[in-house]
Amino acid sequence: MEGTNYSRVSEFVLLGLTDSPELQAFFFVVFSIFYVITILGNCLILVTIVSTPQLHSPMYFLLGNLSFIDICLSSFATPKMIMDFLTHHKTISFEGCISQIFFLHLFTGTEIVLLISMSFDRYIAICKPLRYSKIMSQHVCLGLVIISWTVGFLHTMSQLAFTLYLPFCGPNVVDSFFCDLPLVIQLACIDIYVLGLFMISTSGMIALVSFLLLLTSYIIVLVTIKKHSSSGSPKALSTCTAHFIVVFMFFGPCIFIYVWPFTNFLVDKILSVFYTIFTPFLNPLIYTLRNQEVKAAVRKMINQYISFRKTAQFPRYPVQ
């Protein structure tokens, strides 16, 4: 291999989800609707949390950050996928492909740590309620968010440090709708199976271990709720259930794709769609439908907006 010169490919061809024109037209409409609802839903949660003083607590601060990450996660590849449904030749530049890998691992790595932070918040609130305000202070919450983004950045840089120095000189067809690490490194002009398997499986094992830690923490919380049954238990149970649903939806596809990489099953595409599109779409629905405080705040904000519009449209003039 030494002394061999490689000419790097300038672009990659994305095969997308399907080559059927009818299905592409259908997917264009469906995923456009999903994307718009995802952005609007998560923005609604962000605006509601920021504008409602009753929601200025550690749990909702972390939830707001989760909504922001979901906006980012749903936007790094979905808009291009939607536009590609309208084109016959789907390509992405080498730099664009690397950017997608960077943002994918940045946002997923950040979300993993943030979900762990949210489970820690629920553990302290339910298992150590008297010390909750002292432990989950404003500085601690801000620190957890900073740590989440730092870990996400370090994780994605560790993946890119490996990928950027690979020679891509020939095959440039990616069998997906975006550039993902297990698919892209298979196109390298050298045999990277063992090293690539180690790198990608490491991401899978991190996701698996994180999921098991989260599962353990929620089991402890649920046992504590059962032991100390009170009037607040249904609310705590509802909150923890919503959190765990989000955790399962996010970690399930990630673990499957990265623990068993280098497979060409159709299920990989489906799971990629799930954690990049469906999970960010479902998160606002899960948190608003299962959380009475958020529902009440959203309802109040919408009513205030409607009242404001009516007042602006039909102003009341003083009687002379």
SVG drawing of the C-alpha trace seen along z (x, -y; Angstrom):
<svg xmlns="http://www.w3.org/2000/svg" viewBox="-70 -62 76 70">
<polyline fill="none" stroke="black" stroke-width="0.4" points="0.0,0.0 2.9,-2.3 3.6,-4.7 0.2,-4.3 -1.5,-7.4 -5.3,-7.8 -7.5,-10.3 -10.3,-11.2 -13.8,-11.1 -15.5,-14.5 -19.1,-13.3 -21.2,-10.4 -24.4,-9.0 -27.2,-8.4 -29.6,-5.6 -32.3,-7.0 -35.2,-5.0 -36.6,-3.7 -36.3,-4.1 -40.0,-3.9 -41.3,-7.2 -44.8,-6.6 -43.3,-5.9 -40.9,-8.8 -43.9,-11.2 -45.7,-9.6 -42.7,-9.9 -42.1,-13.5 -45.6,-14.4 -45.4,-12.3 -42.0,-13.3 -42.6,-16.9 -45.6,-16.8 -43.6,-15.0 -40.7,-17.4 -42.9,-20.5 -44.8,-19.1 -41.5,-18.1 -40.1,-21.6 -43.4,-23.3 -43.9,-20.8 -40.5,-21.2 -40.5,-24.9 -43.8,-25.1 -42.3,-23.2 -39.3,-25.5 -41.4,-28.7 -43.8,-27.3 -41.0,-26.5 -39.3,-29.8 -42.5,-31.9 -44.1,-30.1 -42.5,-30.9 -44.2,-27.8 -42.0,-25.6 -38.7,-27.2 -37.5,-24.1 -34.6,-21.7 -36.8,-19.0 -38.3,-21.5 -34.9,-23.1 -33.5,-19.8 -36.7,-19.1 -36.3,-22.3 -32.7,-21.4 -34.0,-18.0 -36.4,-19.7 -33.6,-21.9 -31.5,-18.8 -34.5,-17.1 -34.8,-20.1 -31.2,-19.8 -31.3,-16.0 -34.3,-16.1 -32.7,-18.9 -29.2,-17.6 -30.4,-15.2 -34.2,-15.3 -34.5,-18.5 -32.0,-17.1 -33.8,-13.7 -37.1,-15.5 -35.6,-17.4 -34.0,-14.3 -37.4,-12.7 -37.9,-15.3 -34.6,-14.5 -33.5,-11.5 -29.7,-11.8 -29.1,-12.1 -25.6,-13.2 -23.8,-14.8 -20.4,-16.4 -17.6,-14.8 -17.6,-17.7 -21.4,-17.5 -21.1,-13.8 -18.5,-14.4 -20.7,-17.2 -23.6,-14.8 -21.5,-12.3 -20.2,-15.1 -23.7,-16.4 -25.2,-13.0 -22.7,-11.9 -22.7,-15.3 -26.4,-15.4 -26.9,-11.7 -23.9,-11.8 -25.3,-15.0 -28.8,-13.5 -27.5,-10.3 -25.8,-12.3 -28.8,-14.6 -31.2,-11.7 -28.9,-10.4 -29.1,-13.8 -32.9,-13.8 -33.0,-10.3 -30.6,-11.7 -33.0,-14.6 -36.0,-12.2 -33.9,-10.0 -33.0,-12.9 -36.6,-14.3 -38.2,-11.0 -35.5,-9.3 -34.1,-12.3 -36.8,-15.0 -35.6,-16.9 -32.2,-17.6 -33.6,-18.1 -33.4,-21.9 -29.9,-21.9 -28.5,-19.2 -30.3,-20.2 -29.3,-23.9 -29.2,-26.2 -25.4,-25.8 -25.7,-22.0 -28.4,-22.0 -26.3,-24.3 -23.2,-22.2 -25.1,-19.0 -26.1,-20.6 -22.5,-21.8 -21.2,-18.4 -23.7,-16.9 -22.6,-19.0 -18.9,-18.5 -19.2,-14.7 -21.1,-14.9 -18.4,-17.0 -15.6,-14.7 -17.5,-11.7 -18.0,-13.0 -14.4,-14.2 -13.2,-10.7 -15.2,-9.2 -14.1,-11.9 -10.5,-11.6 -10.7,-8.0 -12.8,-8.7 -11.0,-11.8 -7.8,-10.0 -9.3,-7.0 -8.7,-7.0 -11.9,-7.1 -10.9,-6.5 -13.5,-4.5 -16.9,-3.3 -19.1,-6.2 -22.6,-4.7 -24.2,-5.0 -27.2,-2.8 -29.2,-5.2 -30.7,-8.6 -27.8,-10.2 -24.2,-9.5 -23.7,-7.3 -20.4,-6.0 -20.9,-2.2 -22.0,-2.8 -19.3,-5.3 -16.2,-3.6 -17.1,-0.5 -16.3,-2.6 -12.7,-3.2 -10.0,-1.8 -8.3,0.2 -9.4,3.1 -10.7,1.4 -13.0,4.2 -11.4,5.0 -10.6,1.4 -13.9,0.1 -15.8,2.8 -14.0,1.8 -14.7,-1.9 -18.4,-1.5 -19.1,1.2 -17.6,-1.0 -20.4,-3.5 -22.9,-0.7 -21.5,0.5 -21.6,-3.1 -25.3,-3.3 -26.0,0.1 -24.3,-0.6 -26.0,-4.0 -29.3,-2.3 -28.7,0.2 -27.7,-2.5 -30.9,-4.4 -33.0,-1.3 -31.5,-0.6 -32.1,-4.1 -35.8,-4.1 -36.3,-0.7 -34.9,-2.1 -37.2,-5.1 -40.3,-3.0 -39.5,-0.8 -39.2,-3.9 -42.5,-5.2 -44.2,-1.9 -42.7,-1.9 -43.8,-5.5 -47.2,-5.6 -48.8,-9.0 -50.9,-11.6 -47.9,-12.6 -47.2,-9.1 -49.4,-9.1 -47.7,-12.3 -44.2,-10.9 -45.1,-7.6 -46.5,-9.4 -43.3,-11.5 -41.0,-8.6 -43.0,-6.5 -42.8,-9.3 -39.0,-9.6 -38.5,-5.8 -40.6,-5.7 -38.3,-8.4 -35.2,-6.5 -36.4,-3.2 -37.3,-4.9 -33.9,-6.6 -31.6,-3.9 -33.3,-0.9 -32.4,-1.8 -28.9,-3.1 -28.0,0.1 -29.1,2.3 -27.3,0.3 -24.0,-0.2 -23.7,3.0 -24.1,5.0 -22.6,2.8 -21.8,3.7 -25.2,5.2 -27.2,4.4 -30.7,5.2 -33.6,3.1 -34.3,2.8 -31.2,0.6 -32.8,-2.0 -36.1,-1.8 -34.3,-2.2 -32.3,-5.2 -35.6,-6.9 -37.0,-6.1 -34.3,-7.7 -33.6,-10.7 -37.3,-11.5 -39.9,-9.7 -38.2,-10.0 -37.9,-13.8 -41.5,-13.9 -42.9,-11.8 -41.0,-13.4 -43.2,-16.6 -46.4,-14.4 -45.2,-12.1 -44.3,-15.0 -47.3,-17.1 -49.9,-14.3 -48.6,-12.7 -47.7,-15.9 -50.5,-17.9 -48.4,-21.0 -47.1,-21.3 -50.6,-20.8 -52.0,-23.4 -49.2,-25.9 -49.6,-25.3 -53.3,-25.7 -52.9,-28.9 -50.4,-30.3 -52.6,-29.5 -55.6,-31.1 -53.6,-34.2 -52.4,-34.4 -56.0,-34.0 -57.2,-36.8 -54.4,-39.0 -55.3,-38.4 -59.0,-39.2 -58.0,-42.4 -55.7,-43.5 -58.4,-42.8 -61.3,-44.3 -59.9,-47.0 -62.1,-48.4 -62.4,-52.1 -63.4,-54.2 -67.0,-55.5 -67.1,-59.2"/>
</svg>
